[in-house]
Amino acid sequence: MPVQALSEKTAIAGLGWTEFTRGSGTTPAVLVARASLMAIEDAGLKVDDIDGVVGFFWRENPTVAPRVLARMLGIPVLNFDSYHDGGGWWNAATVLTAAALIHSGLCKNVLVYTGTNAYSDRGGGSGGGARGPSQFTSPFGQNHAAVTFGEVAVANMEKYGTTTLDFAHLAVTQRRNAIVNKKAQMRKPITIEDHQNSRWIIYPYRLLDCCQESDGAVALVVSSADQARDLRHNPVYIMGGACGQNEESATAATGKRVFEAAGVSPQDVDIAESYDDFTFMCLKHMVDFGFVPMGEAGAWIREGHGALDGDLPINTHGGLLSEAHLLGLNHVVEAVQQLRVGGVVDDLCEGPHTYDRATCRQVRDPEIAFVCGIHGGSAVLLKKG
């Protein structure tokens, strides 16, 4: 597969987010509008400059539709809009969709967003009984995510000897990152013992293996590389990516293609923002995409390779486990922050980065970042400009 034609022809120019809470007190539409206006302003653009809108959601927690958002914001001309229900496997795909719209000439500046009251509206769309594929699994006990993703973990544990103690090291690593992240929901320190003593949800997952439910919104603005170079921040180029399917085999479809699309290898990546709905799934992605040898994920995280000063810092914001659950689009926000000149703006340094891990989560001199969704269903590579 050749390098994609759109590689480094587009860039993420603006970022926006709301407070991440357990009780927003408002609607997803208002949350998304706030994050969107922040992203547009952050890029140094005006609402009138936006002519494409790409949103995504999970079917149980719908957000505001693109055309409704466009009316709310006062976007005068909407050349293209997209609204996808892919949930957490679509986080990187939204970025690629925006990049394709820019590269094709259909749009000049595309707003990408998601937002939810997932905590406040817990169980929102599931009250009417099992529908679709779930009608064949729910009656047999597979009625929540920990069951679905637990099966994958147990099979790996049996084959490779991965343990819940390995999961604990990932949870603690990510919590350390969140402690110095001012927008993270979970900032209380945890220990390996805290993880091992947390209550079981369903084997092999304990409470501290599971992601959060969050209220909030995040947004991005994608522009052409040429335009982004003249905007407020250094461009963060979209190198390329791939989309597969929302199932365990998806990484086989995306893992090789994402690196071929960008013309790089896993060894060229400096930071990884890997979808972490559960601890093991995050570790699985690291193996499936070629960052860690098969069967060695447990040792890799225990030895500190995924820490902020490790070989490949992982989920530098705390991830879905500790920052917030915004369907992984907050992973893209974090990757862009890490790649910007000046780095992240929401750690405890409040000034030049010190790399003192008690206050600073900025990685030293990252150039390329990787982001993926559930099961590697979509993935994208980003490059500092």
RODO-2510 file (C-alpha; in nm, 4 decimals, decimal comma):
residues 385
     n   res          X          Y          Z
     1     m     0,0000     0,0000     0,0000
     2     p     0,1538     0,3374    -0,0990
     3     v     0,1632     0,6402     0,1272
     4     q    -0,1796     0,8023     0,1217
     5     a    -0,2244     1,0987    -0,1114
     6     l    -0,3537     1,3122     0,1769
     7     s    -0,0484     1,2448     0,3957
     8     e     0,0678     1,5694     0,5582
     9     k    -0,1627     1,7721     0,3310
    10     t    -0,3947     1,8531     0,6211
    11     a    -0,3432     1,9473     0,9851
    12     i    -0,5267     1,9836     1,3154
    13     a    -0,5292     2,3564     1,3798
    14     g    -0,7663     2,4047     1,6741
    15     l    -0,8609     2,2269     1,9987
    16     g    -1,1520     2,2711     2,2356
    17     w    -1,2981     2,0991     2,5392
    18     t    -1,5414     2,1549     2,8218
    19     e    -1,5033     2,0594     3,1830
    20     f    -1,5328     1,6821     3,2275
    21     t    -1,7830     1,6067     3,5039
    22     r    -2,0354     1,3722     3,6591
    23     g    -2,3278     1,6045     3,6134
    24     s    -2,2920     1,8789     3,3540
    25     g    -2,6192     2,0516     3,4372
    26     t    -2,6823     2,1206     3,0690
    27     t    -2,7387     1,9387     2,7398
    28     p    -2,4889     1,7652     2,5092
    29     a    -2,5710     2,0270     2,2450
    30     v    -2,4592     2,3098     2,4730
    31     l    -2,1452     2,1179     2,5731
    32     v    -2,0532     2,0575     2,2093
    33     a    -2,1179     2,4206     2,1174
    34     r    -1,8842     2,5373     2,3957
    35     a    -1,6046     2,2999     2,2908
    36     s    -1,6532     2,3925     1,9252
    37     l    -1,6285     2,7660     1,9839
    38     m    -1,3114     2,7092     2,1865
    39     a    -1,1595     2,5006     1,9055
    40     i    -1,2441     2,7606     1,6414
    41     e    -1,0990     3,0414     1,8516
    42     d    -0,7937     2,8318     1,9366
    43     a    -0,7217     2,7946     1,5657
    44     g    -0,7434     3,1691     1,5152
    45     l    -1,0489     3,1294     1,2914
    46     k    -1,4063     3,2565     1,2994
    47     v    -1,7306     3,0616     1,2849
    48     d    -1,7806     3,1838     0,9282
    49     d    -1,4591     3,0020     0,8280
    50     i    -1,6078     2,6595     0,9096
    51     d    -1,7798     2,4874     0,6159
    52     g    -1,7741     2,1208     0,7213
    53     v    -1,8933     1,9480     1,0386
    54     v    -1,8185     1,5874     1,1390
    55     g    -1,9708     1,4409     1,4552
    56     f    -1,9798     1,0934     1,6069
    57     f    -2,1506     0,9239     1,8999
    58     w    -2,2429     0,5924     2,0557
    59     r    -2,6004     0,4829     1,9994
    60     e    -2,6912     0,4838     2,3710
    61     n    -2,5644     0,8389     2,4171
    62     p    -2,6506     1,0471     2,1093
    63     t    -2,5100     1,3955     2,0821
    64     v    -2,6195     1,6959     1,8747
    65     a    -2,6512     1,6429     1,4976
    66     p    -2,4108     1,8413     1,2748
    67     r    -2,6758     2,0525     1,1046
    68     v    -2,8314     2,1443     1,4365
    69     l    -2,4877     2,2386     1,5686
    70     a    -2,4221     2,4452     1,2556
    71     r    -2,7402     2,6428     1,3209
    72     m    -2,6510     2,6861     1,6870
    73     l    -2,3067     2,8228     1,5994
    74     g    -2,4293     3,0330     1,3088
    75     i    -2,2203     2,8620     1,0409
    76     p    -2,3437     3,0332     0,7216
    77     v    -2,2479     2,7709     0,4613
    78     l    -2,2207     2,3974     0,5293
    79     n    -2,0631     2,2173     0,2353
    80     f    -2,0561     1,8744     0,4004
    81     d    -2,1661     1,7102     0,7228
    82     s    -2,1321     1,3599     0,8659
    83     y    -2,2858     1,2007     1,1760
    84     h    -2,1624     0,8506     1,2634
    85     d    -2,2719     0,6114     1,5375
    86     g    -1,9428     0,4203     1,5525
    87     g    -1,8649     0,5233     1,9098
    88     g    -1,5180     0,4503     2,0392
    89     w    -1,3920     0,2750     1,7276
    90     w    -1,4589     0,5899     1,5213
    91     n    -1,2355     0,8417     1,7071
    92     a    -0,9483     0,8341     1,4582
    93     a    -1,1868     0,7875     1,1666
    94     t    -1,3462     1,1273     1,2326
    95     v    -1,0051     1,2895     1,1877
    96     l    -0,9480     1,0974     0,8649
    97     t    -1,2953     1,1945     0,7405
    98     a    -1,2170     1,5620     0,7980
    99     a    -0,8781     1,5247     0,6293
   100     a    -1,0403     1,3631     0,3245
   101     l    -1,2946     1,6454     0,2993
   102     i    -1,0188     1,9056     0,3059
   103     h    -0,7913     1,7193     0,0656
   104     s    -1,0762     1,6632    -0,1826
   105     g    -1,1568     2,0327    -0,1915
   106     l    -1,5102     1,9872    -0,0611
   107     c    -1,4339     2,1908     0,2516
   108     k    -1,1786     2,4421     0,3741
   109     n    -1,2115     2,4034     0,7519
   110     v    -1,3858     2,1091     0,9180
   111     l    -1,5117     2,1013     1,2750
   112     v    -1,4874     1,7553     1,4395
   113     y    -1,6674     1,6863     1,7671
   114     t    -1,8309     1,4554     2,0148
   115     g    -2,0137     1,5308     2,3367
   116     t    -2,2285     1,3455     2,5838
   117     n    -2,4007     1,3324     2,9183
   118     a    -2,3090     0,9661     2,9497
   119     y    -2,2898     0,9818     3,3280
   120     s    -2,6031     1,1901     3,3839
   121     d    -2,8008     0,9900     3,1291
   122     r    -2,6589     0,6519     3,2305
   123     g    -2,8181     0,3737     3,0294
   124     g    -2,9946     0,6298     2,8101
   125     g    -3,0770     0,4181     2,5081
   126     s    -3,0801     0,0726     2,6608
   127     g    -3,3994     0,0853     2,8656
   128     g    -3,6170    -0,0736     2,5986
   129     g    -3,4560    -0,4156     2,6065
   130     a    -3,2042    -0,5851     2,3832
   131     r    -3,2078    -0,4864     2,0172
   132     g    -3,0005    -0,5690     1,7122
   133     p    -2,7053    -0,8076     1,7664
   134     s    -2,7377    -0,7723     2,1465
   135     q    -3,0651    -0,9695     2,1396
   136     f    -2,8540    -1,2794     2,0778
   137     t    -2,6051    -1,2165     2,3619
   138     s    -2,7882    -1,0321     2,6426
   139     p    -3,0129    -1,3282     2,7357
   140     f    -2,6985    -1,5301     2,8036
   141     g    -2,5374    -1,2781     3,0374
   142     q    -2,3330    -1,0681     2,7951
   143     n    -2,5145    -0,7518     2,8923
   144     h    -2,2419    -0,5008     2,9674
   145     a    -1,9053    -0,4017     2,8251
   146     a    -1,6893    -0,5690     3,0906
   147     v    -1,8346    -0,9044     2,9861
   148     t    -1,7760    -0,8407     2,6161
   149     f    -1,4166    -0,7257     2,6594
   150     g    -1,3441    -0,9638     2,9459
   151     e    -1,3562    -1,2651     2,7153
   152     v    -1,0743    -1,1222     2,5055
   153     a    -0,8596    -1,0650     2,8137
   154     v    -0,9151    -1,4122     2,9604
   155     a    -0,8122    -1,5791     2,6343
   156     n    -0,4894    -1,3791     2,6298
   157     m    -0,4176    -1,4532     2,9960
   158     e    -0,4541    -1,8237     2,9316
   159     k    -0,2278    -1,8157     2,6271
   160     y     0,0446    -1,5727     2,7343
   161     g     0,0330    -1,5596     3,1136
   162     t    -0,0823    -1,1984     3,1402
   163     t    -0,2175    -1,1293     3,4899
   164     t    -0,4413    -0,8821     3,6669
   165     l    -0,1240    -0,7472     3,8268
   166     d    -0,0148    -0,6362     3,4806
   167     f    -0,3469    -0,4560     3,4471
   168     a    -0,2745    -0,2848     3,7783
   169     h     0,0533    -0,1416     3,6512
   170     l    -0,1237     0,0142     3,3527
   171     a    -0,3965     0,1652     3,5735
   172     v    -0,1371     0,3148     3,8089
   173     t     0,0756     0,4460     3,5199
   174     q    -0,2191     0,6262     3,3658
   175     r    -0,3397     0,7628     3,6984
   176     r     0,0033     0,9182     3,7562
   177     n    -0,0420     1,1059     3,4295
   178     a    -0,3905     1,2201     3,5274
   179     i    -0,2804     1,3489     3,8660
   180     v    -0,0984     1,6395     3,6972
   181     n    -0,3712     1,6898     3,4340
   182     k    -0,5968     1,9715     3,5540
   183     k    -0,8913     1,8616     3,3403
   184     a    -0,8827     1,4947     3,4467
   185     q    -1,1740     1,3601     3,6487
   186     m    -0,9724     1,1024     3,8440
   187     r    -0,6720     1,2665     4,0115
   188     k    -0,6512     1,0777     4,3389
   189     p    -0,3300     0,8687     4,3514
   190     i    -0,3716     0,4917     4,3408
   191     t    -0,1312     0,2086     4,4153
   192     i    -0,0948    -0,1453     4,2882
   193     e    -0,2552    -0,2572     4,6132
   194     d    -0,5500    -0,0235     4,5596
   195     h    -0,6092    -0,1842     4,2228
   196     q    -0,5788    -0,5378     4,3521
   197     n    -0,8166    -0,4622     4,6377
   198     s    -1,0797    -0,2857     4,4272
   199     r    -1,4009    -0,4815     4,3874
   200     w    -1,4609    -0,7237     4,1050
   201     i    -1,6882    -0,6133     3,8224
   202     i    -1,6545    -0,9427     3,6391
   203     y    -1,3402    -1,1529     3,6045
   204     p    -1,0802    -1,0499     3,5040
   205     y    -1,1787    -0,6845     3,5515
   206     r    -1,1846    -0,5013     3,8819
   207     l    -1,3312    -0,1564     3,9309
   208     l    -0,9974     0,0138     3,8583
   209     d    -0,9692    -0,1726     3,5273
   210     c    -1,2785     0,0009     3,3919
   211     c    -1,3164     0,3338     3,2148
   212     q    -1,5383     0,6114     3,3422
   213     e    -1,8718     0,7512     3,2329
   214     s    -1,8358     1,1239     3,1743
   215     d    -2,0307     1,4356     3,0836
   216     g    -1,8452     1,6692     2,8500
   217     a    -1,7419     1,7500     2,4951
   218     v    -1,4280     1,7874     2,2849
   219     a    -1,3759     1,9389     1,9408
   220     l    -1,1072     1,9863     1,6755
   221     v    -1,0641     2,2015     1,3668
   222     v    -0,8958     2,0436     1,0647
   223     s    -0,7572     2,2673     0,7879
   224     s    -0,5254     2,2359     0,4914
   225     a    -0,1570     2,2175     0,5811
   226     d    -0,0909     2,5378     0,3874
   227     q    -0,3556     2,7300     0,5771
   228     a    -0,2627     2,5787     0,9149
   229     r     0,0931     2,7072     0,8827
   230     d    -0,0474     3,0629     0,8895
   231     l    -0,2757     3,0097     1,1881
   232     r    -0,2196     3,0473     1,5623
   233     h    -0,0290     2,7271     1,6425
   234     n     0,2282     2,5177     1,4643
   235     p     0,0393     2,2651     1,2484
   236     v     0,0035     1,9071     1,3631
   237     y    -0,0036     1,7158     1,0372
   238     i    -0,2311     1,4212     0,9702
   239     m     0,0138     1,1669     0,8301
   240     g    -0,2427     0,9005     0,7413
   241     g    -0,4538     0,6281     0,8919
   242     a    -0,6906     0,3400     0,8399
   243     c    -1,0314     0,2112     0,9439
   244     g    -1,1376    -0,1480     1,0002
   245     q    -1,4352    -0,2923     1,1855
   246     n    -1,5564    -0,2832     1,5456
   247     e    -1,4520    -0,6343     1,6346
   248     e    -1,1490    -0,8191     1,7671
   249     s    -1,0086    -0,8883     1,4206
   250     a    -1,0186    -0,5203     1,3199
   251     t    -0,6533    -0,4574     1,4033
   252     a    -0,5527    -0,7074     1,1378
   253     a    -0,7214    -0,4779     0,8881
   254     t    -0,5800    -0,1510     1,0215
   255     g    -0,2509    -0,2334     1,1949
   256     k    -0,0329    -0,2706     0,8879
   257     r    -0,2159    -0,0167     0,6729
   258     v    -0,1925     0,2721     0,9183
   259     f     0,1880     0,2699     0,9071
   260     e     0,2053     0,2110     0,5337
   261     a    -0,0356     0,5022     0,4835
   262     a     0,2031     0,7347     0,6675
   263     g     0,5292     0,5864     0,5415
   264     v     0,6632     0,5108     0,8902
   265     s     0,6952     0,2147     1,1273
   266     p     0,5936     0,1569     1,4907
   267     q     0,9550     0,2305     1,5891
   268     d     0,9146     0,5889     1,4636
   269     v     0,6308     0,6688     1,7063
   270     d     0,7090     0,8784     2,0156
   271     i     0,3777     0,8688     2,2041
   272     a     0,0728     0,6428     2,1861
   273     e    -0,2811     0,7349     2,2849
   274     s    -0,4433     0,3911     2,2863
   275     y    -0,8139     0,3321     2,3479
   276     d    -0,8489     0,2124     2,7056
   277     d    -1,2083     0,1217     2,7763
   278     f    -1,0480    -0,1502     2,9919
   279     t    -0,6866    -0,1886     3,1000
   280     f    -0,6199    -0,5046     2,9036
   281     m    -0,7622    -0,3627     2,5819
   282     c    -0,5092    -0,0814     2,5920
   283     l    -0,2249    -0,3314     2,6336
   284     k    -0,3696    -0,5455     2,3550
   285     h    -0,3572    -0,2521     2,1140
   286     m     0,0095    -0,1996     2,1910
   287     v     0,0804    -0,5564     2,0841
   288     d    -0,1558    -0,5658     1,7877
   289     f    -0,0088    -0,2520     1,6316
   290     g     0,3462    -0,3801     1,6654
   291     f     0,4754    -0,1616     1,9486
   292     v     0,5282    -0,4550     2,1873
   293     p     0,6135    -0,8184     2,1016
   294     m     0,3332    -1,0723     2,1345
   295     g     0,2976    -1,1976     2,4900
   296     e     0,5218    -0,9276     2,6407
   297     a     0,2728    -0,6501     2,7176
   298     g     0,2669    -0,7275     3,0893
   299     a     0,6437    -0,7080     3,1287
   300     w     0,6531    -0,3991     2,9065
   301     i     0,4216    -0,1971     3,1292
   302     r     0,5682    -0,3335     3,4558
   303     e     0,9171    -0,2237     3,3511
   304     g     0,8017     0,1349     3,2938
   305     h     0,8309     0,1491     2,9146
   306     g     0,4890     0,3171     2,8896
   307     a     0,5585     0,5880     3,1498
   308     l     0,6118     0,9539     3,0611
   309     d     0,9898     0,9030     3,0516
   310     g     0,9679     0,5515     2,9064
   311     d     1,0403     0,4253     2,5574
   312     l     0,6832     0,4912     2,4421
   313     p     0,4697     0,7027     2,6764
   314     i     0,1125     0,5796     2,6661
   315     n    -0,2091     0,7720     2,7389
   316     t    -0,0209     1,0709     2,8674
   317     h    -0,3419     1,2438     2,9831
   318     g    -0,4670     0,9502     3,1897
   319     g    -0,6869     0,8054     2,9168
   320     l    -1,0486     0,6999     2,9473
   321     l    -0,9566     0,5347     3,2759
   322     s    -0,8575     0,8566     3,4519
   323     e    -0,9056     1,1695     3,2369
   324     a    -1,2557     1,1208     3,0923
   325     h    -1,4541     0,9043     2,8531
   326     l    -1,5205     1,1126     2,5425
   327     l    -1,5143     0,8167     2,3028
   328     g    -1,1407     0,8583     2,2576
   329     l    -1,1559     1,1944     2,0804
   330     n    -0,9870     1,3345     2,3913
   331     h    -0,6971     1,1030     2,2960
   332     v    -0,6581     1,3049     1,9754
   333     v    -0,6716     1,6312     2,1724
   334     e    -0,3926     1,5057     2,3975
   335     a    -0,1776     1,3909     2,1053
   336     v    -0,2061     1,7327     1,9416
   337     q    -0,1228     1,9125     2,2649
   338     q     0,1868     1,6990     2,3097
   339     l     0,3020     1,7812     1,9550
   340     r     0,2442     2,1548     1,9717
   341     v     0,5241     2,4000     2,0354
   342     g     0,4963     2,4742     2,4054
   343     g     0,3272     2,1413     2,4725
   344     v     0,0292     2,0736     2,6963
   345     v    -0,1377     2,3710     2,8594
   346     d    -0,3338     2,1979     3,1340
   347     d    -0,0758     2,0308     3,3571
   348     l     0,0509     2,1746     3,6868
   349     c     0,3625     2,3428     3,5482
   350     e     0,1699     2,6609     3,4645
   351     g     0,4662     2,7820     3,2650
   352     p     0,7701     2,6319     3,0905
   353     h     0,7733     2,2546     3,1170
   354     t     1,0028     2,1214     3,3875
   355     y     0,9624     1,7458     3,3154
   356     d     0,9257     1,7052     3,6914
   357     r     0,6623     1,4335     3,6934
   358     a     0,5084     1,5714     4,0105
   359     t     0,3780     1,8656     3,8067
   360     c     0,4533     1,8071     3,4375
   361     r     0,3183     1,5495     3,1914
   362     q     0,4787     1,6889     2,8767
   363     v     0,6859     1,4256     2,6948
   364     r     1,0347     1,5319     2,5892
   365     d     1,0506     1,6345     2,2211
   366     p     0,7837     1,4100     2,0640
   367     e     0,7574     1,4212     1,6852
   368     i     0,5039     1,1510     1,5923
   369     a     0,1920     1,0402     1,7819
   370     f    -0,0334     0,7383     1,7345
   371     v    -0,4046     0,7244     1,8221
   372     c    -0,6416     0,4291     1,7910
   373     g    -0,9996     0,3346     1,8774
   374     i    -1,1623     0,0219     2,0216
   375     h    -1,0128    -0,2993     1,8818
   376     g    -0,8007    -0,0810     1,6549
   377     g    -1,1161    -0,0137     1,4516
   378     s    -0,9564     0,3097     1,3336
   379     a    -0,6113     0,4573     1,3805
   380     v    -0,4248     0,7716     1,2784
   381     l    -0,0696     0,9005     1,2915
   382     l     0,0027     1,2683     1,3636
   383     k     0,3266     1,4623     1,3126
   384     k     0,4612     1,7806     1,4653
   385     g     0,4998     2,0610     1,2154
***
